[in-house]
Amino acid sequence: MPESRTLTTSDFPACLALCRSAGWNQLEADWRALLASEPRGCIGIEVDGCVVSTATAIINPAGIGWIGMVLTLPEHRGRGYASQLLQESIGFLETRGVATIKLDATALGEPLYRKLGFVDEAPIERWRREPGPCAAAPLSGLYAGALRHAAIPIEAVVQSSEAWAACRDGANARYIGPCYANSPESAESAVRGLIAQYPDRPFFWDLFPAHAACDIAVRLGFQPARRLLRMVRGRVTATPPETFAIAGFEWG
Ligand SMILES: CC(C)(COP(=O)(O)OP(=O)(O)OC[C@H]1O[C@@H](n2cnc3c(N)ncnc32)[C@H](O)[C@@H]1OP(=O)(O)O)[C@@H](O)C(=O)NCCC(=O)NCCS
């Protein structure tokens, strides 16, 4: 088994090749932000001079360890690379004193995580909106809620006294998130404000099927595109209800 090592900026082309091989949305800015957030938590396995498998482990401001970017190039799968990186990621987070580790699992990843002690928390869905205009009214005020994930690569922010929402670019669609709001009405206004700025782009929004965010997504023309499973290892913690959009599958 080849040894793992921490990723560096020179690995970005390989990291992006991994994302494209799986059809994922992340760009170089996303990898850059993960590395900046937790340099020793971003690891990979190199074969013949090129990284072929990755995993990232960060600790979010709520103290939850988050594993993401679990990827192996198709031609290198089934050799235990992802399992090895996952075990190392869990070890890294545990030595940092983290009591809760979470991740958003695809169907391919789910069996690996289950073997390593992760259990179901809740389904989480990716919804997609095709390009098109969106009515939005100007907002005012500064949201006073706690902003999590200061490290994520945010490109546009809309906020009011009641809501804060951000979006960033992606390979397949612009990504909405995070969004925190005191009410569904204020969340809808903020998300509308983001979409209205990019009417020519499709959007992704990752949300929990039972959350009020779904009703907003329907009104704004989003449709469910795929379903993942949020899984947890260790102490179970709830997602705060004011989270109308997560920060990303790789950030939580
Ligand atoms: C999920 C993924 C990362 C697994 O990577 P991997 O390096 O092949 O994983 P491993 O080699 O550690 O395999 C883990 C287990 O899955 C099995 N497995 C891996 N690939 C398989 C395949 N193509 N068919 C059947 N079983 C497979 C292995 O036998 C192993 O089982 P074991 O522990 O009982 O021996 C990889 O399939 C991938 O990149 N998928 C696309 C991206 C994705 O969905 N990532 C997960 C995000 S949550």
The ligand as an SDF file (V2000), in Angstrom:
LIG
                    3D

 48 50  0  0  0  0  0  0  0  0999 V2000
  -16.0100    5.8380   -2.8650 C   0  0  0  0  0  0  0  0  0  0  0  0
  -14.5950    5.7540   -3.3960 C   0  0  0  0  0  0  0  0  0  0  0  0
  -13.8190    6.9360   -2.8820 C   0  0  0  0  0  0  0  0  0  0  0  0
  -13.9500    4.4770   -2.8820 C   0  0  0  0  0  0  0  0  0  0  0  0
  -12.5810    4.5330   -3.1950 O   0  0  0  0  0  0  0  0  0  0  0  0
  -11.6670    3.2240   -3.2080 P   0  0  0  0  0  0  0  0  0  0  0  0
  -10.2560    3.7050   -3.1180 O   0  0  0  0  0  0  0  0  0  0  0  0
  -12.0380    2.3440   -4.3120 O   0  0  0  0  0  0  0  0  0  0  0  0
  -12.0920    2.5330   -1.8360 O   0  0  0  0  0  0  0  0  0  0  0  0
  -11.4080    1.2320   -1.2290 P   0  0  0  0  0  0  0  0  0  0  0  0
  -10.4830    0.6050   -2.2080 O   0  0  0  0  0  0  0  0  0  0  0  0
  -10.8680    1.6360    0.1040 O   0  0  0  0  0  0  0  0  0  0  0  0
  -12.6400    0.2880   -1.0900 O   0  0  0  0  0  0  0  0  0  0  0  0
  -13.4620    0.2530    0.0110 C   0  0  0  0  0  0  0  0  0  0  0  0
  -14.3690   -0.9420   -0.1010 C   0  0  0  0  0  0  0  0  0  0  0  0
  -15.1760   -0.8750   -1.2690 O   0  0  0  0  0  0  0  0  0  0  0  0
  -14.9120   -1.9830   -2.1000 C   0  0  0  0  0  0  0  0  0  0  0  0
  -14.8560   -1.4980   -3.4690 N   0  0  0  0  0  0  0  0  0  0  0  0
  -14.1420   -0.4860   -3.9190 C   0  0  0  0  0  0  0  0  0  0  0  0
  -14.3680   -0.3130   -5.2360 N   0  0  0  0  0  0  0  0  0  0  0  0
  -15.2650   -1.2360   -5.6190 C   0  0  0  0  0  0  0  0  0  0  0  0
  -15.9050   -1.5520   -6.8570 C   0  0  0  0  0  0  0  0  0  0  0  0
  -15.6360   -0.8840   -7.9840 N   0  0  0  0  0  0  0  0  0  0  0  0
  -16.7810   -2.5580   -6.8560 N   0  0  0  0  0  0  0  0  0  0  0  0
  -17.0580   -3.2340   -5.7400 C   0  0  0  0  0  0  0  0  0  0  0  0
  -16.4780   -2.9700   -4.5500 N   0  0  0  0  0  0  0  0  0  0  0  0
  -15.5980   -1.9930   -4.4810 C   0  0  0  0  0  0  0  0  0  0  0  0
  -13.5900   -2.5320   -1.6520 C   0  0  0  0  0  0  0  0  0  0  0  0
  -13.5260   -3.9360   -1.8950 O   0  0  0  0  0  0  0  0  0  0  0  0
  -13.5990   -2.2220   -0.1850 C   0  0  0  0  0  0  0  0  0  0  0  0
  -14.3270   -3.1660    0.5260 O   0  0  0  0  0  0  0  0  0  0  0  0
  -13.6140   -3.9730    1.7100 P   0  0  0  0  0  0  0  0  0  0  0  0
  -13.2330   -2.9480    2.7440 O   0  0  0  0  0  0  0  0  0  0  0  0
  -14.6660   -4.9140    2.1820 O   0  0  0  0  0  0  0  0  0  0  0  0
  -12.4280   -4.6400    1.1090 O   0  0  0  0  0  0  0  0  0  0  0  0
  -14.5750    5.7330   -4.9440 C   0  0  0  0  0  0  0  0  0  0  0  0
  -15.4800    4.7620   -5.3980 O   0  0  0  0  0  0  0  0  0  0  0  0
  -14.9010    7.0680   -5.5900 C   0  0  0  0  0  0  0  0  0  0  0  0
  -14.0430    7.9390   -5.7720 O   0  0  0  0  0  0  0  0  0  0  0  0
  -16.1970    7.2450   -5.9510 N   0  0  0  0  0  0  0  0  0  0  0  0
  -16.6640    8.5070   -6.5760 C   0  0  0  0  0  0  0  0  0  0  0  0
  -16.6620    9.6220   -5.5740 C   0  0  0  0  0  0  0  0  0  0  0  0
  -17.4750    9.3060   -4.3530 C   0  0  0  0  0  0  0  0  0  0  0  0
  -18.6530    8.9690   -4.4320 O   0  0  0  0  0  0  0  0  0  0  0  0
  -16.8230    9.4350   -3.1770 N   0  0  0  0  0  0  0  0  0  0  0  0
  -17.4480    9.2170   -1.8910 C   0  0  0  0  0  0  0  0  0  0  0  0
  -17.9200   10.5120   -1.3970 C   0  0  0  0  0  0  0  0  0  0  0  0
  -18.8850   10.3760    0.0630 S   0  0  0  0  0  0  0  0  0  0  0  0
  1  2  1  0
  2  3  1  0
  2  4  1  0
  2 36  1  0
  4  5  1  0
  5  6  1  0
  6  7  2  0
  6  8  1  0
  6  9  1  0
  9 10  1  0
 10 11  2  0
 10 12  1  0
 10 13  1  0
 13 14  1  0
 14 15  1  0
 15 16  1  0
 15 30  1  0
 16 17  1  0
 17 18  1  0
 17 28  1  0
 18 19  1  0
 18 27  1  0
 19 20  2  0
 20 21  1  0
 21 22  1  0
 21 27  2  0
 22 23  1  0
 22 24  2  0
 24 25  1  0
 25 26  2  0
 26 27  1  0
 28 29  1  0
 28 30  1  0
 30 31  1  0
 31 32  1  0
 32 33  2  0
 32 34  1  0
 32 35  1  0
 36 37  1  0
 36 38  1  0
 38 39  2  0
 38 40  1  0
 40 41  1  0
 41 42  1  0
 42 43  1  0
 43 44  2  0
 43 45  1  0
 45 46  1  0
 46 47  1  0
 47 48  1  0
M  END
$$$$
